[in-house]
């Protein structure tokens, strides 16, 4: 089984009073793009970790058997805490799992499926996408990496861990795997709807 942990618990500090995952982007809420890409891929189970404004976030998440929504009460402490919460809910039968970011709307199902296909080279190694020599997201981990990920602290995610670990490099040409939305300028709008506050 291939699962995914989607990190949707950030502070959205650069979008001021607005929660960026609730802002509209190309026809849907920003979070909706990540959910659609994952649920249409070969991933069979999705864990969404929420934090800030979790009730509003839950309202836009579709109710599907493959989706489990969990809350990280320590979301202000950084990304590592959300990863740890997500790890707790991985099914026993999982063999590999993604750690994915909710603010990357250009990552689509084909990206996920190509990364999944790369585990054939060495199922025991993480698969890391690279664009122009730069490590990108999402990253696919084998199950045995759970213990290492549980030791993470702060807001650096798994970058340092991957630098010290052997992994399969998968090259992409698309900058989609490096593109995230952080500020209001990224949404090409200066006045988001107040309903997204």
matplotlib code that plots the C-alpha trace (Angstrom):
import matplotlib.pyplot as plt

x = [0.0, 1.2, 0.0, 0.5, 0.8, -0.3, 0.9, -1.8, -1.0, 1.2, 0.8, 0.3, 2.3, 3.1, -0.5, -1.2, -4.8, -5.7, -5.2, -3.5, -4.9, -8.4, -7.6, -8.9, -6.4, -7.4, -11.0, -10.7, -9.2, -5.4, -5.7, -8.1, -5.4, -3.2, -6.1, -7.2, -3.7, -3.3, -6.7, -6.5, -3.0, -2.1, -1.9, -4.5, -4.6, -4.3, -3.7, -4.2, -2.6, -4.3, -3.4, -4.4, -8.2, -8.7, -12.5, -12.5, -10.0, -12.1, -15.1, -13.4, -11.9, -14.1, -15.5, -13.9, -12.9, -9.3, -9.0, -8.3, -8.1, -6.0, -5.2, -1.7, -2.1, 1.6, 1.5, 3.1, 6.3, 7.0, 6.7, 8.4, 5.5, 3.0, 5.1, 5.1, 1.4, 0.8, 3.1, 1.0, -1.9, -0.2, -1.9, 0.0, 0.0, 1.7, 5.0, 5.8, 4.4, 4.8, 5.3, 3.7, 3.1, -0.4, 0.7, 2.1, -0.9, 1.1, 2.1, -0.3, -1.2, 1.4, 4.2, 3.1, 2.8, 6.2, 7.8, 5.9, 7.2, 10.8, 10.7, 11.3, 15.0, 15.5, 12.3, 14.4, 15.5, 13.5, 12.7, 13.5, 12.5, 15.1, 14.7, 17.9, 19.9, 17.8, 15.9, 12.1, 8.8, 6.9, 9.3, 8.4, 9.7, 9.9, 8.2, 11.4, 12.1, 9.4, 11.7, 14.2, 11.4, 10.1, 13.3, 12.8, 12.5, 11.6, 10.6, 13.2, 11.2, 13.2, 15.8, 18.7, 17.7, 17.7, 21.1, 22.6, 20.7, 21.1, 18.1, 17.0, 17.2, 14.4, 14.9, 12.0, 12.1, 9.0, 9.4, 6.0, 7.8, 9.5, 6.6, 4.7, 2.5, 3.5, 2.5, -0.6, 1.4, 1.8, -2.0, -1.9, -4.5, -4.3, -7.8, -8.9, -12.5, -13.1, -14.8, -11.4, -10.1]
y = [0.0, 3.5, 6.2, 10.0, 12.4, 15.8, 18.7, 21.3, 22.7, 25.7, 29.2, 31.0, 33.9, 35.5, 35.8, 37.9, 37.5, 35.0, 31.2, 30.5, 27.0, 28.5, 31.1, 30.5, 29.5, 28.5, 27.6, 26.0, 26.4, 26.0, 22.8, 21.3, 21.0, 18.9, 16.6, 16.1, 15.2, 12.6, 11.0, 10.7, 9.0, 5.5, 6.4, 4.5, 6.2, 9.9, 11.4, 15.2, 16.9, 20.2, 22.9, 26.6, 27.1, 23.3, 23.6, 25.6, 23.3, 20.3, 21.8, 21.8, 18.3, 15.7, 12.8, 9.7, 6.4, 6.9, 10.2, 10.6, 14.1, 14.5, 17.6, 18.6, 20.6, 21.5, 22.9, 26.2, 24.3, 23.5, 21.0, 18.2, 18.0, 17.6, 14.8, 13.0, 13.2, 11.9, 9.0, 7.8, 7.2, 5.2, 1.9, -1.2, -2.6, 0.5, -0.2, 3.3, 6.8, 10.3, 13.4, 16.1, 19.8, 21.3, 24.6, 23.1, 23.2, 22.3, 18.9, 16.5, 12.8, 12.0, 13.3, 11.1, 8.0, 8.6, 8.7, 5.6, 3.7, 4.6, 2.4, -0.5, 0.5, 0.0, -0.4, 0.2, 3.7, 7.0, 8.5, 12.2, 14.2, 16.6, 19.7, 21.3, 19.5, 20.7, 18.4, 18.9, 17.6, 15.3, 12.6, 8.9, 7.0, 3.3, 2.2, 1.6, 5.3, 6.0, 5.7, 8.2, 10.6, 10.4, 12.0, 15.2, 18.5, 22.1, 23.4, 21.8, 18.8, 15.8, 17.7, 17.1, 13.5, 13.0, 14.7, 12.1, 9.1, 7.2, 7.8, 7.3, 10.6, 11.1, 13.9, 16.1, 19.0, 20.7, 23.4, 22.3, 20.3, 23.4, 25.8, 26.6, 29.6, 31.6, 35.3, 37.0, 38.1, 34.4, 34.2, 37.1, 38.9, 41.6, 41.4, 37.8, 37.3, 38.0, 34.6, 33.0, 34.7]
z = [0.0, -0.9, 1.4, 1.7, 4.5, 3.4, 5.6, 5.9, 9.3, 8.5, 9.9, 6.6, 8.1, 4.8, 3.7, 6.8, 8.1, 5.4, 5.5, 2.2, 1.9, 1.9, -0.8, -4.3, -7.0, -10.5, -9.8, -6.3, -2.9, -2.8, -0.6, -3.1, -5.8, -3.6, -2.6, -6.2, -7.3, -4.6, -4.8, -8.6, -8.4, -7.5, -3.8, -1.8, 1.5, 2.4, 5.8, 6.0, 9.0, 10.0, 12.4, 12.0, 11.4, 11.3, 11.3, 8.1, 6.6, 7.4, 5.6, 2.2, 2.5, 0.6, 2.6, 1.2, 2.7, 1.6, 3.5, 7.2, 8.7, 11.9, 14.0, 15.2, 18.4, 18.3, 14.7, 15.8, 16.7, 13.0, 10.2, 12.2, 14.6, 11.8, 10.2, 13.5, 13.9, 10.4, 11.0, 13.8, 11.5, 8.7, 8.1, 9.2, 5.6, 4.2, 2.3, 1.3, 2.0, 0.7, 2.7, 0.6, 1.0, 0.6, -1.0, -4.2, -6.7, -9.8, -8.6, -10.3, -10.3, -13.0, -10.8, -7.9, -10.2, -11.7, -8.3, -7.2, -10.3, -9.3, -6.1, -8.4, -8.6, -4.9, -2.7, 0.5, -0.5, -0.4, -3.8, -4.1, -7.1, -8.4, -10.7, -12.1, -9.4, -6.6, -4.3, -4.6, -3.2, -2.7, -1.3, -1.1, 1.9, 2.6, 5.8, 7.6, 7.6, 10.1, 13.1, 11.6, 10.8, 14.3, 15.5, 13.5, 15.3, 14.3, 10.9, 8.6, 7.6, 6.3, 4.3, 6.6, 7.0, 3.3, 2.9, 5.2, 3.6, 0.4, -1.9, -5.4, -7.4, -9.9, -12.4, -13.5, -15.9, -14.6, -12.0, -10.6, -8.0, -6.7, -7.0, -3.8, -2.9, 0.1, -0.3, -1.6, -4.6, -5.5, -5.9, -8.3, -6.2, -3.5, -2.1, -1.3, -0.3, 3.4, 3.7, 3.6, 6.7]

ax = plt.figure().add_subplot(projection="3d")
ax.plot(x, y, z, "-o")
ax.set_aspect("equal")
plt.show()
